[in-house]
Amino acid sequence: MGAFVRRIRWKRVLVVAALAAVLASVPLVWVRVSSAPYRHTAADVPETPVALVLGAGLRGGRPTPFLAGRLDVAADLHRQGKVKVLLVSGDNSRKDYDEPTAMRDYLVARGVPADRVVADYAGLDTWDSCTRAKRIFGVTRLTVVTQEFHLPRAVALCRSAGLEAFGVGHDTSRQWASTTAYGHFREAFASGKAMWDGLVAKPDPRFLGPLETGVTSALER
């Protein structure tokens, strides 16, 4: 009898574990499926007025290799005429850390006209960058640029924020295989917050502020 009860208990544990695994996978499935039609290569992405380049950290005041890769992709899209203005969105929450300015300087040094780069100094996470692009900078249609492993979440969140968003990713799998693998692993957990922010809570960004005309002015030049 005792063995029978233990078997029943183990079956219950396995059923609960299986259900938990299914529930845990729902956000990741949503992120990937909802964004799939809108993820492209630089060669086949539709033309949009704006590229939103998401921050990825600084090292010694300069873009990290991952961020530099994103910026290189964005600069290439601009050279191809796929986008007209680059909106660089990152963290400037303290005086000694200015991600958007470093991003802009990197792009200008690589031939992008300074008047075609607009900085968002309060892009503290992916959701904030997407929703600020729409609510603060007045963007309605854009191409979001990030690493390939982050692209499904970035596109899904931008579209949930009301943007007609497409995406192009920077492939890091060959040059930084282990870091890329960790990025994929992290996305499995980050997709839960993304689904909550994008479908349920739709929170205000941490910083709103007045409307900014930087993108509109750059597009009119």
N, C-alpha and C positions, 0 to 999 in steps of 0.2 A: 504493500500500500504506500509506504514511504517513497519508494522508487517511482511509483506512478505519479504521486504528487509533485515530486521534483521535476519529472518530465513535463508536466503541465506548466509548472512555473517557468521552466526554461523556454517552453514554447511561447509563453506570454512575453517573456523578455525579448525573444527574437522578433516577435510581431511588433512590439513597441519600438525596437531598434530599427526595424525595416520601415515602419511608418515615419520615424524621426528622420531617417535618411531620405525618404521621398520628400518630406516637407522641406528639409534643408536644401534639396536640389531645385525646388521651385523657383527661387529668385534667380539662380544662375541660368536656368532654362529660359525664364522671361527675358533676362538681359540679352542672351544670345539670339533667341528666336525673334524678338521684337526689333533687334537692330540689324539682323542679317541682310535684308534687302538694301540697306543703306550704307553698307561697308564696301569700300572700293580700293583699288590701287590708284596711284597718282595718275596713271595713264587713262583710266576710264571713269574717274569721278566726274559728275556733272559740274559745270561751272556755277559758282556761287559768288556773291559779292564779297564775302568775308571768310577768312580762315580764323578759327578760334584755336590758338595754341595754348595748351594747358601746361602749367608749370610743373617742373620735376626736380627742383632743388638746385642749389648753388654749391660750389666748392671753391673756396678762396675768392669768392665774389664773382666767379664765372660759372656759366651753365655746366652742370654735370654732363657726362657723356650721353645719358639718356635724354636730357633736355636738349642738348646740342643736336641730337638726332632728330628730334621733333622739329626743331627750328630749321634744320636743313631741308626736311620734307616741305615745310611751309614756304621756305624761300624758293624751292623748286616749283611749287604750285604757282607762286607769283610769277616766276619767269615764264612758265608755260601759258600764262594768261587765264589760269583756272580760277584764280581769285584776284581781287583788286586791292583789298585792305587786309592787313594782318592784325588781329586783336590778340595781344599777348596778355594772358591772365595768370597772375601768380600772387605770391605772398609778399606783402610789404607791411606786415603787422608790427614791425619794430624798425627803428631808425637804421640799425646796422645790418638789415637784411632786406634787399630790394630786388626781388626776383624779376618783376616786369622790366625794370630799367636795364638789367643785365641781358634780358632776352632781346630787347629792342636794340641795344648796342651790338649784340652778336649779329642780328639780321642786317643792320646798316653796314657793318664791316664786310658783309658778304654781298653787298650790292643792292639791297632792298632800299628804295628811297625812304628817307626818314619820315616824310609826310604821308607814307602809306602804312606806317606802324602806329597803332594806338594801344596804350597801356591801360589795363585794368589792374589796379593795385590791391583789390580785395577779392581776388579769386582764391579763396582759402581752401576750397575743395571742389570736386568736379561739379556737384550740384550748384554751388554758389557761382562758379564760372559760367555755367549754362544759363541759369536764370538771370544773372546780372547782364549777360549779353543781350537778352531780350528786354528786360525791364529797365535797365539803366542806359544801355547803349542803343536801344531801339532796333536791334538786329532781328530779322524775321527768317532769314535763310542763310545758312552757313555750312562750312566744312570744318569739322572738328579734327584736330591733329594731335595724336598722342602715340604711345607705343601700341603695337598690335594686340598685346594681351589685355590692355586697358580699353581698347577701342569699343568693344561691345557695350560696356557700361557707360562710356562717355556718350556714345550715340544715343543709347536708350534714355539717358537722363536728359540730354539736350532736347530730344523729341518730346519727352514728358513735360519739359518746361515750356512747350508750345512753339518750338523752333522747327522749321523744315530743315532738318539736319542730316548731313551725310558725313562720312568719316574716312580718313586715310591714316593708316598706321605705319609706324617706323618699326621695321623688323630687326630685333636684337638677338634672335635665337642663335645665330652662328657666332657672333662676336662675344656675347655675354650669355652663354647657355644656362649657367646655374642661376644667375640673377633673373633671367627670363622665366625659368621654371618656378622660381619663388614668386614672381609676379603673377603667373597663372594660379598658383596656390592661393595667394592673397585675394585674388579676384573672387574665388569661390565664397569667401566670407564677406567681402565688400559688397557683393551683389545683394545681400540681405538688406543692408542699409539703403542701397540704391532703390530697391523695390519699395521700401517704406517711404523714402523721400519722393520718389517719382510718381507713385500710384496712390499713396495713402495720405501722408502728411502734407506734402508740397510746401515745406517751410519757406519763410522768407530767408534770403541770404543773411548772413550775420551782419553785413553792412549794406544798407540800401542807399540812401542819399538821393540827391537830385539827379534828374536826367542829364546825361553827358552827350555832347554833340560831336565828339571826336570822330566816330565812325562815319556819321552823316557828312561831316565836313570833308573828310578824306575821300569819300566816294564822289563828292561833287567837284573835286579838283581835276 
